Amino acid sequence: MVATVRIKETGGPSVLLVEQFGEAMPGPRDVQIRQAAIGVNYLDVQQRTGAVPIPLPSGLGLEGAGTVSAIGSEVEGISVGDRVAYALGPIGAYSSSRIYPAERLIALPDTISFEDAAAVLFKGLTAQYLLKSTFPVTSGTVILLYGAAGAVGQLIASWAAHLGAQVIGVVSREGSVERAREAGCSDVLIWGRSEVPSEVARLTGGRMVDVVYDGVGRRTFQASLDSLRVRGTMVSFGASSGKPEPVDIDLLNKKSLFLTRPGLAAHVDDAHEYRARSRDVLDAVSRRIIKPNLWRAFPLNDVVDVHAMLDRGETEGAIILRP
């Protein structure tokens, strides 16, 4: 039997149900994966609560790693026993075994564990496209990064610092400062202790930053705009505090600012692009440019408790589930 997490309605962690199903066999272009590790992401929480709508009833989860246990009749280049990982849809990673499209699988090097792959691939893809496509970061780029001690933030900070950027991190509490510094931030600000734009001006000698990576949304939006240099770029890639208010275009005109709201799906829909970005992420892990930053692993049966911790903001890095 296969243990699978299902939701039949949106709401708090209690809507997550662990159910048992018979094992399904892959279609012609699919594989069956015996999962060893399952990644947990904030998008899972948004789908569970209904903030990001999905058809119900549904499985949950968009990232995992494991071993190929069966292959479809038209699948080429993949064999039973191969170590693989994946990120993004189709939804349903919270399961001990699953069916997945063969063309979306990523070959996993022996040097990277299942746990590390499940902890880093989805979040690493986010960091990769933000740093290399949304705003190509190079030596000398000055960045303001919110959530610098979080799972995605640590990856962005480390990778940006490797590329030669100066990273000014913003965290929500004192206890996160050292973690953000260790990730690669040259300076760390605590939200609410002082005015972020004023501190940015002080740290940059009045130059301000080239780009802001803001995953917070409503609460930080204006401070982010005010921290940018002339012709700077505002990257709003999340909304943990809610969506920002509608933007008066004149706010951008004052400093000729660029504003973008990118999403991961648009950068990995094409299978070739997805594989290329994934290889870049795994190469960065192998070269120790970024670290998976696995905080804790939990049994799949503890999924309700894991989501409750996420709701309370008690996590300090990546989380995985083990079937």
Secondary structure by P-SEA (a helix, b strand, c coil): cbbbbbbcccccccccccccccbbbbcccbbbbbccbbbbcaaaaaaaaccccccccbbbbcccccccccccccccccccccccccccccccccccccccccccbbbbcccccaaaaaacaaaaaaaaaaacccccccccbbbbbcccccaaaaaaaaaaaaaccccbbbbccccaaaaaaaaccccccccccccaaaaaaaaaccccccccccccccccaaaaaaaccccbbbbbcccccccccccccccccccbbbbbbcccccccccaaaaaaaaaaaaaaaaaccccccccccccccaaaaaaaaaaacccccbbbbcc
